[in-house]
């Protein structure tokens, strides 16, 4: 049997853990060559282990260090992937920066880094990826349901920066349509990741009260949607903001 992504090359930023790692595994299971990035030197071992699991020794996976706040490094990494594998098909901009401060307490440096990672990196990444892609290319960003619904405090930085991806996705869908490249945004709801924190905390339990399905998603649930919109048969899905959130935004 052949996979839905056979022969395709995918880059997943922040792919060493959580949702990013689940996306890498899912794309790999469908036959894609996957490149995962990690931001810090201390996460190199984790990223290398995942790449080995996904077939690094057979040329099926690669781990690279990338600080997504560095726009030039984002572009250089995409160009390197295309040069290494001779093609570039799928970009998943997943690397996130969050903040848990009240708006009045947000430091400018924190805001600027979040804007660099959560907005600028997906934007320049899409530009660079599209230059390497042919018809059938897929640009996918990972956002958050907080981009459209924020029923609690201390989310101003994260919600603001991730909300920008909604406009970017809709506009870029028109800009790249004539090239046969789709642009989509997947917004996860409450999901079992390190960023979420203690799954049994009052904060997380309160989040679930806003959901129709009173359970946390697994990272694999988000990965399944990402892999689907990356498929050839998803060619007519573009400019979409897809909530995978158990009804959080319903």
C-alpha positions as CSV (number, residue, x, y, z in Angstrom):
1,X,0.0,0.0,0.0
2,X,1.2,3.5,-0.7
3,X,0.7,6.5,1.6
4,X,-1.1,9.7,0.9
5,X,2.1,11.7,1.1
6,X,4.6,9.4,-0.7
7,X,7.5,11.2,-2.1
8,X,6.6,14.6,-0.6
9,X,8.9,16.7,1.6
10,X,7.5,18.4,4.7
11,X,9.0,20.9,7.2
12,X,7.3,21.2,10.6
13,X,8.6,24.0,12.8
14,X,8.6,23.2,16.5
15,X,8.3,19.6,15.5
16,X,10.2,18.0,18.3
17,X,7.3,17.6,20.8
18,X,3.6,18.0,21.3
19,X,1.4,18.7,18.3
20,X,4.4,19.3,16.1
21,X,5.8,15.8,16.8
22,X,2.4,14.2,16.3
23,X,2.2,16.0,12.9
24,X,5.7,14.8,11.9
25,X,4.8,11.2,12.9
26,X,1.5,11.3,10.9
27,X,3.0,12.7,7.8
28,X,5.8,10.2,8.0
29,X,3.4,7.4,8.4
30,X,1.8,8.4,5.1
31,X,5.2,8.3,3.3
32,X,6.5,11.9,3.6
33,X,10.1,12.8,4.2
34,X,9.9,15.0,7.3
35,X,12.2,17.8,8.6
36,X,11.5,18.9,12.2
37,X,12.9,22.0,13.8
38,X,13.7,22.7,17.4
39,X,14.4,26.1,18.9
40,X,16.9,25.4,21.7
41,X,20.1,23.5,22.0
42,X,18.7,21.6,25.0
43,X,16.0,20.1,22.8
44,X,18.4,18.8,20.2
45,X,18.4,15.3,21.7
46,X,14.7,15.1,21.7
47,X,14.5,16.2,18.1
48,X,17.3,13.9,17.0
49,X,15.6,10.9,18.7
50,X,12.3,11.7,16.8
51,X,14.2,12.0,13.5
52,X,15.8,8.6,14.1
53,X,12.4,7.1,14.9
54,X,11.1,8.5,11.6
55,X,13.9,7.1,9.5
56,X,16.8,9.6,9.6
57,X,19.3,6.8,8.8
58,X,17.4,6.1,5.6
59,X,17.1,9.7,4.6
60,X,13.5,9.9,5.6
61,X,13.8,12.5,8.4
62,X,16.0,15.3,9.5
63,X,16.2,17.4,12.7
64,X,17.5,21.0,12.5
65,X,17.8,23.8,15.0
66,X,15.9,26.9,14.2
67,X,14.9,30.0,16.2
68,X,11.7,31.0,14.4
69,X,12.2,34.5,15.7
70,X,15.1,34.9,13.2
71,X,13.4,35.6,9.9
72,X,16.5,35.1,7.8
73,X,17.1,31.7,9.5
74,X,13.5,30.6,8.6
75,X,14.1,31.4,5.0
76,X,17.6,29.8,5.0
77,X,16.2,26.6,6.6
78,X,13.4,26.2,4.0
79,X,16.0,26.8,1.2
80,X,18.3,24.2,2.7
81,X,15.5,21.6,2.9
82,X,14.6,22.2,-0.7
83,X,18.2,21.9,-1.8
84,X,18.8,18.8,0.4
85,X,15.8,16.8,-0.9
86,X,15.3,18.3,-4.3
87,X,11.8,19.5,-3.6
88,X,9.6,21.2,-1.0
89,X,5.9,20.3,-0.7
90,X,4.5,21.0,2.8
91,X,5.2,23.7,5.3
92,X,3.6,23.4,8.7
93,X,4.3,26.5,10.8
94,X,3.8,25.2,14.3
95,X,6.4,26.7,16.6
96,X,4.5,28.8,19.2
97,X,5.3,31.4,21.8
98,X,2.8,32.0,24.6
99,X,2.5,34.3,27.6
100,X,0.3,34.1,30.7
101,X,0.4,37.8,31.7
102,X,-2.4,40.2,32.1
103,X,-2.4,42.7,29.2
104,X,-1.3,45.6,31.5
105,X,1.7,43.6,32.6
106,X,3.0,42.5,29.2
107,X,6.6,43.5,28.6
108,X,7.4,44.9,25.1
109,X,10.2,42.4,24.6
110,X,7.8,39.5,25.2
111,X,5.3,40.9,22.8
112,X,7.9,41.5,20.1
113,X,9.2,38.0,20.3
114,X,5.7,36.5,20.2
115,X,5.0,38.6,17.1
116,X,8.3,37.4,15.5
117,X,7.6,33.7,16.1
118,X,3.8,33.6,15.8
119,X,3.3,36.0,12.9
120,X,6.5,36.9,11.1
121,X,7.9,33.4,10.9
122,X,4.7,31.9,9.3
123,X,4.6,34.8,6.9
124,X,8.2,34.8,5.7
125,X,8.1,31.0,5.8
126,X,5.1,30.9,3.5
127,X,6.9,33.3,1.1
128,X,10.0,31.1,1.1
129,X,8.1,27.8,0.8
130,X,6.0,29.0,-2.1
131,X,9.1,29.9,-4.0
132,X,10.2,26.3,-3.7
133,X,6.8,24.7,-4.3
134,X,5.2,23.5,-7.4
135,X,1.5,22.9,-8.0
136,X,0.1,20.9,-5.1
137,X,2.1,22.7,-2.5
138,X,0.6,23.1,1.0
139,X,1.1,25.9,3.4
140,X,-0.5,25.2,6.8
141,X,-0.2,27.2,10.0
142,X,-1.2,26.0,13.5
143,X,-3.1,28.6,15.4
144,X,-5.5,28.4,18.4
145,X,-9.1,28.7,19.1
146,X,-8.2,31.7,21.3
147,X,-7.8,33.5,17.9
148,X,-11.6,33.7,17.7
149,X,-12.7,33.1,21.3
150,X,-11.0,34.2,24.5
151,X,-13.3,33.6,27.5
152,X,-10.6,34.0,30.2
153,X,-7.8,36.3,31.3
154,X,-4.1,36.4,30.6
155,X,-4.2,35.4,26.9
156,X,-3.8,38.8,25.2
157,X,-0.3,38.2,23.6
158,X,-1.1,34.7,22.4
159,X,-4.6,35.6,21.1
160,X,-3.4,38.7,19.4
161,X,-0.6,37.1,17.5
162,X,-2.5,34.0,16.6
163,X,-5.5,36.0,15.4
164,X,-3.2,37.6,12.8
165,X,-2.9,34.2,11.1
166,X,-6.6,34.2,10.3
167,X,-6.1,37.2,8.0
168,X,-2.8,36.0,6.6
169,X,-4.4,32.6,5.7
170,X,-7.4,34.1,3.9
171,X,-5.3,36.7,2.0
172,X,-2.5,34.3,1.0
173,X,-5.1,31.8,-0.3
174,X,-5.9,34.2,-3.1
175,X,-2.3,35.2,-3.7
176,X,-1.1,31.6,-4.2
177,X,-4.1,30.0,-5.8
178,X,-2.9,30.5,-9.3
179,X,0.2,28.6,-8.4
180,X,-1.8,25.6,-7.3
181,X,-0.7,26.2,-3.6
182,X,-3.3,26.0,-0.8
183,X,-3.0,28.0,2.4
184,X,-4.9,26.9,5.5
185,X,-5.0,27.4,9.3
186,X,-5.8,24.7,11.8
187,X,-6.9,26.0,15.2
188,X,-6.6,23.4,18.0
189,X,-8.7,23.6,21.1
190,X,-7.7,22.3,24.5
191,X,-5.1,19.6,23.7
192,X,-2.8,17.5,25.9
193,X,0.5,19.3,25.5
194,X,3.2,20.7,27.8
195,X,1.9,24.2,26.9
196,X,-1.5,23.4,28.4
197,X,0.0,22.4,31.7
198,X,-1.6,20.4,34.4
199,X,-4.6,18.6,32.8
200,X,-6.4,18.3,36.1
201,X,-6.0,21.9,37.1
202,X,-9.0,24.2,37.8
203,X,-7.9,26.3,34.8
204,X,-8.1,23.3,32.4
205,X,-11.3,22.1,33.8
206,X,-12.8,25.5,33.3
207,X,-11.7,25.4,29.6
208,X,-13.5,22.1,29.1
209,X,-16.8,23.7,30.3
210,X,-16.7,25.8,27.1
211,X,-16.4,22.6,24.9
212,X,-19.3,20.5,23.6
213,X,-17.1,17.5,24.1
214,X,-15.9,17.5,27.6
215,X,-12.5,16.0,26.9
216,X,-9.0,17.1,25.9
217,X,-7.8,16.4,22.4
218,X,-4.7,14.3,21.8
219,X,-2.0,15.8,19.7
220,X,-2.8,13.0,17.1
221,X,-6.3,14.4,16.7
222,X,-4.8,17.7,15.4
223,X,-2.2,15.9,13.3
224,X,-4.9,14.0,11.5
225,X,-6.5,17.2,10.3
226,X,-3.2,18.7,9.2
227,X,-2.3,15.6,7.2
228,X,-5.7,15.6,5.5
229,X,-5.4,19.2,4.3
230,X,-1.9,18.4,3.1
231,X,-3.2,15.7,0.8
232,X,-3.6,16.0,-3.0
233,X,-7.4,15.4,-2.7
234,X,-7.7,18.5,-0.5
235,X,-6.9,20.8,-3.4
236,X,-10.2,22.6,-3.1
237,X,-9.7,23.5,0.6
238,X,-7.9,26.9,0.9
239,X,-8.2,30.0,2.9
240,X,-9.9,27.9,5.6
241,X,-9.8,28.3,9.3
242,X,-10.4,24.8,10.6
243,X,-11.3,24.4,14.3
244,X,-10.3,21.1,15.8
245,X,-11.6,22.0,19.3
246,X,-14.4,19.8,20.5
247,X,-16.9,22.6,20.0
248,X,-15.0,25.2,22.0
249,X,-15.9,27.8,19.4
250,X,-19.3,26.4,18.4
